[in-house]
Amino acid sequence: MSKHWLAVSLMAALVVSFAGCQGNNPETVSAGSSSPIPASIPAPTDTAAKPDPLVVSGPLVVEHEVDVDAQRDGIVIRILAEPRERAKAGDLLAQLDDQQLSAELEAARAKTRSIEADLKNWEAEAKVMQSDYERAKKMWEADIITKEQLEHAQFKAESEQWDIQRVRELLTNSRQEEHSLELELDKTRIRAPFAGLVARRYVRAGQQVAKNDRLFWVTAEAPLLLRFTLPEKFLGHIHKGQQLPLTSPDFPDENHMAEVVAVSPVVDPASGTVEVGVELIGPSGQLRPGMTASIRLDALR
């Protein structure tokens, strides 16, 4: 009985000892895995990241660019300019029918000439009346005529002067009417307002046009301008006379320079921007009004 009990106790001790050894293994693995691993440090770079270039774009424009409108109603009887043709200031582009106005102008001129002749007649009459008055004064001083006769001669002389004044006013009015018709007649001659290129024609010969109808589009070709806006923080970094590089995506091989000609002295409170205007320097090459151009502003950063 004692031997059997001793054997059971010995086996139990061996099982407990084996279990204790198996429980120590996780602690050893866990300790090994918790040791710090050195992190890899990136090698320092020599160059810092560069900011994107500051570029502004917009259409090229010119200062003189207008639609030439009709100043009166009429029928176009002649077209004297076509698109892509160049015109000088004052050159005729088209002609409206002017027969009625020409006839009215000739009538006004005839009336003016008639009044001018009438005025000369009144001035001659006034000299006669003045001479009669001078003679009447001498006759009254010699007691040949009465004072009433002297006064009658005096009043007639004065009356002639008032008639001369009236006719002179009529002559002035007639001349102004004549000048007004001349101005209306000139409105039938459609002229180029400045030297430039006839870009478009909106009318044809024989067409009836009304006042303010578009007839032609005339544009200058130079100087080429570009207007853009910048954030207000650039207000102190850009100034008149500064030169900036200008390019166009239509002709990337052409490089131009533009000069700052205008910087708004105020900031737009709605957008917080300032308006800047630049003008192309030197020959324009293949650049034309309406093309898109870009300005690099790297130096302003």
Secondary structure, DSSP 8 states (H G I E B T S, - for coil): -HHHHHHHHHHHHHHHHHHHHHHHHHHHHHHHHTS----------SS-------EEEEE-B-S-EEEEE-SS-EEEEEE---TT-EE-TT-EEEEE--HHHHHHHHHHHHHHHHHHHHHHHHHHHHHHHHHHHHHHHHHHHTTSS-HHHHHHHHHHHHHHHHHHHHHHHHHHHHHHHHHHHHHHHHTTEEE-SSSEEEEEE---TT-EE-TT-EEEEEE---S-EEEEEEEGGGTTT--TT-EEEEEETTEEEEEEEEEEEEE-SS-BTTTTEEEEEEEEES--TT--TT-EEEEE-GGG-
